[in-house]
Amino acid sequence: MAESRPRVWVSQPLFDDVIGQLGQYFDLTTTVDVAAYSSAELSERLAPLDGALITLNERIGAREIAHAPRLRAIANVGVGYNNLDIAALSAAGIVATNTPDVLTETTADLGFTLLMAAARRISDAERWLREGQWGQWSFQNMLGADIHGATLGILGMGRIGQGIARRGAHGFGMRVLYHNRSQLPAQTEQALGAQYVDFDTLLAQADHLVLVLPYTQDSHHIIDAAALAKMKASATLVNIARGGIVDELALADALSNGRLAAAGLDVFEGEPAVRSELLALRNVVLTPHIGSASLATRRSMVQLAVDNLIAALGEGASAGHPPSAINADAITAAKAGGATVGATKTGATKR
């Protein structure tokens, strides 16, 4: 009797033609409607599976995988993966993957869009127009800040941060300052037209500050009341990283009291909820976490997640070597524990 094929599940409706590729190798279960899952529901869904393709909306840790003895791979559609407990997955020999690179330029586009919209008061101006106030025009209405020739500050200089730097330096003649966990090579700095500075200097000198750093315990509320107080009152702040990086109440207070000119936010600490204090302000541009939301990029993200899952479960041209594994050591750990990729676990293997 032929051995049954590995079982995989896709947690949200994505692109049917791309997701359909999984059916070549696996027994595939897809999701027709957008869904929200409790921890117990995720645990039930994962229990019989060998692999799952999920989005940032699904949080998976030790509790959710506790009753999933066959589970071998989780393919996350997104660069960030703070929705995954990587330590718990690694300990269980479960490979986790993400989708870096393919969304870099699109997300950098959105970051610069928010910078421009916040600096030039686009959201406020549109409301003003729609409210029929144009008849109250004066020469000093809707005065914003220049972008060309201004100082661009970037906190976090990975791929997306470098994309922001290129746009600023080469497209708008901006002076680019950045702070990062480590300084970039001199050749890279020169190509980007960027200068490394310490955190306080970045805050003090930036006319427009863009946050593009990973969310960790160390970066939680790194932009708090004290940090905001070091910024120019005329400055703008853009966050396309993660909501928890910014103390949103402190930000709302600074914006409402003239200690910061404007902000552009694509991410929020309590997503999908947005604080009423931010919603009430006219000098903040708000978008619903759409950094990667172009058709071409979202399709590329799903394709990479599919390729990751196929490879992580030991199939396809890259079998055993998913293109973007977060914890590739989990494959080795699984083999060391007597399990093979795609097979039932004989026991959790500690990292």
N, C-alpha and C positions, 0 to 999 in steps of 0.2 A: 504494500500500500504506500502510495506516494506521501512524503512528509508534507504537512500543511505549510503554507507560505507564512512568513512573518506578518503580523498584524500591525498596521499603522493607522493613526487617526489624525485628522486635521481639525484644529479647534475652532476655526472661523471660516466663513466663506471667503475664498481668495480668487485666483484666476483659474477657472476650471481646466483650461487647456494645459497650463503649467502643472497644476496639482495632479492632473490625470497621468503624468509621467510615472508617478509612484505606483500606479496600477500595473505597470509592466513587471514589477518585482514583488509586490506585496498585496495582501488582502487589505484594501483601502476603505476606510470609512471617512466620509466628508461631513461637513456641517453646512446646512442650507441657509440658515438665518443667523445673523449676528447674535451671539450668546454671551451671557455672563455666568461664570461658574463659581460656586462656593468651593471651599476646600474639600468638603465631603464629595461633591460632584466630580471634582477633578480626580480624586482618589478612586472613585468608582470607574471613571472613564479610563484611567491609566492601568487599572488592575490587570486586564487581559492582554495588554499591548507589548509589542517589541519596540515600537518607536512612536513618537508623536511630533507633529509639526505645529508649533504654537506661536502666539503673538505676545506682545508685551502686556496684554490684558490678563494673561494667565500666570499666576504666581505658583511656582512649584518648588517644594522643599521636602524635607524628610517625611512630613506627615502625608503628603500627597503621593509619595512613591513607596510608602511602607508596605502596601499590599500589591505591589506590581513586580513579582519575581522575574518576569521575562524582560522587563524594560531595559533597553540597551542604549537608546539614543533619544535626545530631545533637541530638535532643530528650532531655534528661536528666530523669528523674523524681526530683525532689528539689530543695531550695533550694540546698544546698551543691553545689559542682562541682569540688572538688579532685581528683576522678577524671578531669578533663579538662585537657589542656594547651591552654589557650585561645590562647596565642601561636602554637602550631603550627597549630591549626585556623584561626585568622584569617589566617595567612600563606598557607594553602591555599585561602582563600575559602570556608571551611566555617562556616556559622552554627551556633552552639551556643545552646541555650535551657535554661531551668530552670523550676521551678514554685513561685515565691514566693507569699506572701499566703494561698493557700488552706489552708495548714497552720498558720498563725500561732496561732490560738486553741487548736487541738488540742494543739500542741506545748507551749504555755504551760500547758495543763492538766496535761500529763505532768510538766513541770518542777516545778509546785507540788505534785503528787502525791509526787514523790521527796523534795521538801523536807519535807513532812509525815511521810512514812514514815521518813525518816532521823532527823528530830528526835524523833519519838515511838517510835522503836525498833521499828517494826512488823515488820520482817523478823526481827529477833532474838526478839521476843516470839512470833511464830508458830512459829519453830523450837523455842523453849522449851516451848510448849504441845504441839506434835507429839511432842516427846521425852518427854512424860509428866512434866514437872517441875513442873506447876502445884501439885501437892501440897506442894511445898517453898516455898509462898508466904510472903512477908513484906511488911510495909507498904512496904519500900524496894525491892522488886523492880521492874525495868523502868522506872526513873525516867528520863524523857526531858526534852526542853526545850520550853518554851512557844513557840508561834508567834505568837499574838495579842500585840500590843504590843511585839514584839521588833524588832530592827533588821534589815531585809532589805537585803542588798547585791547589786547586779546589775552584772556586768562585761560590757558590751556592751548598748547600749540601742537596738537596732533594733526591728522589729515585735514579735518574740517577747519581748524584754526588756521592752518596754512592756506587753505582756500580763501578764507576771509582776508588774510593778509595780502594775498595776491590781488584780490579785487580792490582793496584799499590803496595799496602802494602803486600798482600799475594802472588802475582805472581812474583813480581820483586824486593821485598825487599826495596821498596822506603820509604823514609820519607815523610809522608803525612801531609800537612798543608791545612787548609781550612778557608774560611771566609763566613759567612752566616748572614742572618738577625737576627737569634738567634742561640745560641750555642746548640749543640746536648747534650742529657743526657750523663753523664760520662760513663755509661755502653755501650752506642752506640759508643762513641769515642773509647773506649778500644777495642771493637769488630772490628772496622774498622782500628785500628791503626792510628787514625787521631788526629791532634792537632789543636785547634781553635786559630787563630791569627787575628790581625786587618788587614784591607785592605792593608795598606802600607807595613806591614811586609810580607804579602803574595806576593805582587809584587816584593819586594826586594829579597826574599829568594828562590822563585820557580825557578827550572831549567826548568820545564815544567808546564805551567799554562793552565788549562782547564776551560772554561766558560760553566756553566750549570745553570745559573740563569734565572728566568722569565724576559720577556721584559715588562718594565713599564716606566712611565715618569722618575722615579728616576734612572733607569738603562740605559736609553738612553745615548749612547756614554760614558758609565762609563770607558771604555778602550779608552782613548783619548791620545793625545800627551803627556800630563803630566804624565798619568799613565804608558805609555810605557817607558818614560824616567826613571822611577823608577825600571824597570826590568833589569836583567842582559843582556848584549849584546849577551851572549851565549845562552840565553833562547829561548824556543819555546812557541808559543801561539796557543791554539786550541779552536775553537768556534763551539759548537754543540747546542747552545741555540737559539738565534735570531740575525739576522744581525745587527739590530739597536743598539745592545749593544756595538759594536766596531765602532770607527771612522775609516772607511776603508782607507781614504786618509792618515791619520796619520800613520796607520799601514803600508801601502805601502811605505811611506817615511822612516819609521824605518827599514823596511826590505831591502830596496834598498840602504840604507846608512850605513848598518852594525851595527845599534843600536839594532837589534833583529836578531837572527840567522835564524829562520824559523817559519812558521805558517801552520796550517791545518784548513781549513774552510769548513764547510758543509752548512753554512747559510750566506745570504747576504742581505744587507739593501734594495736593489732594485730588489729582485728576481722577475722574472728569469734573469734579467740583472745582469751582473757582471762587475765591474769597469775595464776598460782597464789597469789601473795602476797595478791591481792585476794579470790580465791575462798575463802581460808581464814578471812577475817575475818567476824565476826558483826555488826560495827557499820558495814557498808556494804550498801546496797540496790543490787542489780544488775539491770538490765533490758537486753534485747538490741536496742538502737537502735529503740525503738518509739515515738518522739516523735510521729510523725504517724499512728500505727496505730489510727485509727478507720475504720470502713467508709466513712462519708460522705466523710471527708477523703482517704483513699487513692483513692477513685473520682474525686474532684475533681482530684487531682494527675495522674492518668492522663489525664483529659479535657483538662486544660490542656496536657499534653505532646503529645497528639494534635492539638489545635488549633495548637500551635506548629509541629509538623512539617508539617501541611497548608499553613499559611501560608508557612513558610520555603521550601517547594518550589513556591510560586507558585500555589496553589490556594485555593479557598474565598473567603469574604467578605473576609478579611483578607490576601489574596494579597500576598506580598512584605513583609508587616509582622507577623511573629510576635508574639503578645502579650507574651512575656517573653524577648526575645533578650538573651543575655549580651554578645555581640559583634556588634551590629547593623552595625558598620562592615564586617563580612565580606561583607555583601550588596553594598555599594558597591564593595568591593575586587574582588569577583567580576565585577561589571559592567565595572569599569574595565579588567579583564584580558581582556575580550572574551568572557566566559562569561555565560550567563544562568542564572537559578535553575532547577535541575532538569535542566540540560543537561550534556553531557560537557565537562570542563575542557579549555581549550586551553593551559593552563600555570598553575602556581601563582603567585599574586599576593602579593607581600610587602606587609605592612601599612605 
